Amino acid sequence: MTGLVACGATGGSGVVQAAPSTAANAISQTDKAQGAKAHPELLAEFGGEVSGSQANYVEAVGKTIAVQSGLSNARGDFTVTLLNSPINNAFAIPGGYVYVTRQLASLMNNEAELAAVLGHEVGHVAARHSAKRQKTATRNSILGALGSVLSGVLLGDNAFGQLGQRVFSQGSQLLTLQFSRSQELEADNLGIAYLRKAGYDPRAMATVLESLARQDALEARLRGTANQVPEWASTHPNPASRVRDALRTAGANADGLTKRDAFLSGINGLTYGDDPRQGIVEGLTFRHPELRFAFEAPQGFYLVNGTQAVSINGQSGKAEFTGGRIEGSLDSYVGKVFAGLSSGQAQIAPQALQSTTVNGMPVRYATARAQGGSGPVDVTVFAYDFGGGQAYHFTAITQAGNAGVFNPMFRSLRRLSASEVGEIKPRRISVVTVGAGDTVQSLAARMAYKDAPLERFLVLNGLQSDARLTPGQKVKIVTQ
């Protein structure tokens, strides 16, 4: 889609009004330099950027709402990116860089909601929240949600919290830090103000927060957890507590443009869920058609696919799966993994490495006992020689004596056949028109999911269980 410079909502005059820039919060040259440095690192961390008509649409809406912030009157000063990521996330960093994932965009139901989320994130930048977070990070060396998949209740807040940690630049690291509740509310209020200025319905902030809360609850139920993996990349407080505040600020009788049809047209065809090029999670199974392998998590666990690793989470342990090149021997590879888990005086080293074979692949593995925040823990590294100098490995942590819980997963890694690779297809958002006789149930049956298709359909479209559809209405389904 082209020619979308004026696709955002307008005020009564038909002209988008932008707030004037001020010296206090305008984009500085320092901000631009820092943002430009962090931008490629963020793209790599979040699966790269989506290109094409959907990205062009999101970019146009993002620029329309961003100029309302007072950071700049020039649309060209903002870089708005649609990220190729299957997690619900949005953020902005100084320098005019604004991001939203395709997964979060797919959850929305009109252009005003997209503008609300992007406006919220721009609001954080306009209020200089990132600078305040950076000071907090420097003082406390906070380890963020990204790259800490193995830290948590078993590890506690100690040196072993570095298990699974990724190395980020200062710009990237800002995203891993949680905003305070007061900062979130301030960003909500700023986002609502930007919606009003652009002519959108300011109630969209409340409706998109409600959708996020419902999606969060659905994912937790499907995983059998209690909201342990919050939406919005674990960087925002639960939106359920903010819906009423947002609606009160917007005003129950507020109005404005929502541009639902334009939005649905703009995101139609967008990849939904995992991109096969990054691997696919199906229940307990992870398959990667390009790298041609698959494995299964044990019962009682759930998988989260990341750009650099797959995390395996459960009440009785946590693990991650990733890979690298073999330099020397598989023994030295395992040794480097253990060395990377050690920090300062807390050294994690196994007594001896053991050998086995899994589905034709040579394996070296070992378990080391360490002291975690809640008592002794076992740390296991299980590494496979995949051939051609490529290795993959699991790093797992359990309470002492319980390392065997992951044995079925360790034994499950296998190569995919050519026919299996060919069967793996992406899911996509398809916008369909409700026909005579169509119901919530009949359309939900067309969802490309075996588990909870009705619940997924309702949340995806912001509908309640008693919703009635009318012929001609447009709704989203996920197809494959």
N, C-alpha and C positions, 0 to 999 in steps of 0.2 A: 504493500500500500504506500502510495506516495502523496505528496502535497498535503501533509498533515500539520503544517505549521500552525493553523488556526483551529485545530480539532478540539481544543479545550473549551470548557464552558465559558460563556461570556456574561457580562453584566447587562443591565437593561439597555445600555447604549450600544451594545453589540461589540464593544471593544474590551479586550482583557486589560484590566487595570493592574499595574504592578506597584508594589510598595516602593517608595524611594529608598535607594541605598543610603546607609549612614556609615560614618567613619568607624563607629563602634563595632559594627558587625559585618561590614563589607568583606568580600573575598580579598585577602591580601596576597602579595606575591609569594610570601612564605607558605601560606596555605596552598596555593597552586602548586608549588614545588613539592610539598609533602604529599599532596594528593596524587600528583603525577607519579611519584615514586611508589606509592602504595598500590596504585591502580592495577598494574600487571600482576602483582602478587595476589591481590584479591581475586582477580579473574582466575588465576591458577588454582586457588584454594576452593573456589565455588564452581568449578567445572567449565570455566570459560563463558563467553557471552553468546546469547542467541542472536542470530542475524535474520534478516528478512522482514516481512510485513508486520509480524507481531511485535518485533523489537522496535520497529519504526513507530508503531502506534504508542507503545509504552513510553518511548523517548519523548514523543510530542506532548503527551499528558504530563509527564514528569517535569518538563521544562515550563509548561504552562503554570503548574502549581509552584515550582521553585522560584519563579520571578516574583511571586507574591510575598516572599520572605524578607525582602529588603537587602538580601545579600548581594544582589545585582539586578539591574533592569534588563540586562542583555541575556537572551535565551542561550546564546553561544557560549556564555561563561559556565554553563552547566553540562556535565556529561552524565546522561541517564542510561543505565545499562540493565538489560534483562538478562539475568544469570541463568545458565543451564544447570540448575540445581533442583533436586527433588525434595528439598526441605522448605518449610515455610519461613522465609527470612526476608527482611528488608533492612537497609541501613544507609547511612550517608556519612561521608567524611569531609573534613575541611578541604577547600579547594574547588567546591562545586560538583563533587562526585556523589551520585545518588544511585542506589542499587535496589532491585527487587528480583526475587527468584521467580521462575516460571511457575513453580508450585504454588506460591502464595498468590500470584496473579490469577491462577486458575480458580482459586477459592472465591475470588470476588465475583460480584454479580452486576456491577455497573461501573461506569467511568468515575463517578463520584467516589466510590470506595477505593479505587486505585489511586485517585488523587489524594484521598484522606491518608492512606498509608505512606505515600511518598511525601506528603506534606508533614506528617508526623516526624519522619526521619530528617527532613530538611530543618524542621523546628529544633531538633537536637543540636544541629550545627549552628543555627542562628543564635541559640541560647548559650553557645560555647560549652555545651555539656561534655564534649569529647576532651577538651582541655582539662576540665575538672577530673574526668576519669583518668586521664594520663597521669596527673599528679598523684591520685590515689594508687594507681598501679605502681608508680615509682616507689612510693612509700611502703607498700605492702607486698609487692611482687605477686600480685594476684594471678593465679592460673585460671584461664578462662575455660568456658565450656568446649570450645573448639580444641581438639587435640588432647583432651584430658579424659578420654573415654574409659580409661582403666582406673582413674582415681574415683574416690567416692567413699561410701561407708566402710568398705573393707580397709581402705588405706588411711583414711583420716587426713588431717591437715599436717602432713609431715613430709620428709624428703621423698618418700615413695610416691607422692603425688605427681612426680615427674614421669611416672610410667605412662608411656604413650604420648608424651608431650611433643608438640610440633614447634618448630622454630619459626617465629614470625618477626617481621620488621615492626618497628614502633607503630607505623600506620595501621598494619593489619591487626596488631595486638589490641588496638582500641576497640575492635569489634567484639572481643571476647570478654569484655568487662560489662557487668550488669549496671544498668542505670538505677538510680534510686527511685522510689515511688514518686517523690515530688518532681523529679526530672521528667518521669514518664507523663505525669499529669500536665506539666507545663508544655511538653511537646504535643500532647493531645489537644490542649487548648490553642496552641499556635496553629496546629494543623486545621482545626475547626475555623480559626480566623482566616486562614489562607483559602479554605473552601468557600467561605462567604465572599471574599474579595474576587474570586474567580467565577462566581455565579453558580457554584455547585450547591446541592442540598447539604448543609452542614451535619445533618443527622447521619450521613454516610459513615462518619467516624464510629458512631455507636453500632451501626449494623455490621461493619466489617470486624469490629472487635468481638461482637457476638458470634459471628461465623468462626473466628479463630478459636474462641472458647469451646464451641461445639465440636470443631475439628480436633482440638486437643483432647477433649473427653472421649471422642470416638476412637482416636488412635490409642489412647491409654486402655480403653476397654478391649480393643482388638489384641493388644499386646498382653493383656492381663496384668497391667501395672496401674499405679495410682498417680497418673500424670507425672511420671518421673522423667519424661522427655518433653518438656514444654515446647510449644510452638515458638516461632520467631527465633529459632536457633538458641533457645535458652537464655537470651539476652534481655528479655522483657518480662516483667511480672505478668502473671495470669491475667489475660484481658477481661475475664468475667467480672473482676472487681472494678473495672473501669467503664463498663458499658453504661451504667446509670449516670456516672459523672459526665460522660461525653454527651449523653442525651440531654441532661439537664443544661449543660453549657450551650448546646446547639439550640435547644428549645423544642418542645414536643410538637409545636405547630409551625416549625420552620419549613421553608420550602426552597426550591432551587432545582437546577437541572441534575439529572442522574445519568442520562445518556446510556441507558441499558443496551439498546440495540447496537449502538456504535461500539460499545465495549465487547459485546458478544461476537460481533463481526471481527473485531480487532484481535481477539485471542483464539478464534476458531482454528483448530488444527495444531494447537500448541502441544508439545510432548508433555505427558502427565506421568508423574511417578519417575521411576528410574529410567535413565537413558541407557539402552543396551551397550553403548560404547563405554559406559562407566560401570557396567554390571547391573544385574537385576536381582532384587530381593523378591522371592515368592514364598511367603510364609516363613518356614524355617530354612529354606534353601537359597543359597546365593549362587548365581551362574554368571560367568563373564564370557560372552561369545567371542570377543576379540582376543582375549588371553587364553581362552579355551580351557577353563577349569570350572569346577563346581564343588561345593561342600554344603553340609547340613549342620545346623546348630542343634543341640540337644533339646528335648522337650522342656518347656518351662523357660526358655530363653527367647529373645527376639533380636533381630538384626537391624542395624542402621548402616546404610551405605554412605561412605564418605568419599571425598576425592582421593585421599591418600591411603585410606584403610577402611576396612569393614569392622564395625564394633559388634560384639556379641554380649548381650546384657541379660542378667537374671539375678534372682535373689541369692543364689548360691555361688556366684562368681561372675567375673567379667573377663572378656578377652578381646583381642583385635587381630585381624588378619591383614598382612601386608607383604611386601616383597622387596627384593633388591638383587644386586649382582654378586656373584660369588667371586671373591678375590682371594685366591689361594685354595682353601678347602672349605667344606661345609662346616667343619669344626671351628675354623676361624670366623666364619659367618655367625655361628651361634654365639661365639665368644663376644663378638662385637655387639650383638643384640643385648646380651646381659650387661656389657660394659655401658651401653647407652641407658640402661635402667638405673645405674648407680649414680649417686649424687653425694659429693663431699665425703664424709666419713661413713656413709651408708652404702656399703659395697654388697652387691647381690652376685654371688658366685656359686655355681653348682659344684658338688663334689666330683662328679664324673659325667661324661656324656655317654649316651647309649645309642645303639643302632637298631634300626628295623627297616622294613620295606612296606610302603603303603601304595597299593594299586600300581605296582611296578616302579615306584619312585623311591630312591634311596633317602633315608631319613636319619637325622641326628637330633637327639632331644635330651633335655635335662630339666630337673626341678630343683629349685633352691629355696631354702627356708629363710624368711625375712621377718622383721618385726614391723607390723602395720599399726595403724592408729587404733585398731580395736583388738590387737593381739597378734600372735604369729600368723603369718600367711605363707602359702606356697606359690612361688612364681615359676611357671613352666614355659620354656621356649621349645617349640616343636617345628623343625625346619625341614623342607623338602628340596631336593635337587631336581628341578624341573627340566634340566637339560639345557645345553647351549649357554651355560654360565648363569642361568636364571634360577633364583631361589625364591621360595615363598615360605612364610612362617606364621604361626600363631604365637602370640604372647598372652598367657592366661594367668589370672590370679584368683585364688580361692582361699578360704580359711584353711588353716593347717590341717593336713590329712584328707582333704577333700579334692585333691587335684584330679582324681579319676573321673570326676563329673564330666570332663571334657574329652575323655577317651573316644567316645563314639564320633565326635566331631573331628578329632585328629585323624581317625581312620577313614573318614568320609571323603577327603579331598581326592578328586579324580579328574582325568582329562575328559573334555567333551568331544564327542564325535562330530563329523561334518554335518550329519543330519540333525543332530541336536542343536548345533549352532544355527542352522537354517530355520529352526522352529521358533527362535526367540525374536519376538516382534515388540516394538515400542507401543505403549498405550498413548492415546491422544484425546484431547478435548474435541468433541464433536457437538456443534450447536444444531439442534433439531427443532422443527416446528411441530407443536402438538397438533395431532389430527383428531378427527371425530372418533370417539371411542377410546382414545388414549387415556390412561390413568397414571398416577404416580407409580403404582405397582407394575404396570406393563412397561413403562419406560425404564424403571429401575432394573427390570429383568434383562435389559439390553446392555447394562453395565458390564465391562470386561473384568468382573471380579466374582469369585465364587463365595467369598465371605462378605457378609453384610452389604449386599448390593443396594437394598432399600435405604439403609441408614446412610450409606455413602452418597446416594443420589440426593437425599434430602439435604444433607449438609452442604454438598457441592452447589446446590441451587438456593440455599438459604430458605428452605421450605420446612414447615412443620408437618408432623405426621398426619394431620387432618386436612392437608392442603388439597384443593381441587384445582385441576388444570382446565384451561379453556382452549378450544381450537384456535390456532393461530399464534398462541403463546410460544415463545422461544425458551428452551431450556438446554442445559448442558448434560451430556452423558460422556462416559469414558469408553472409548472403543479400542479395538486392537486389530 
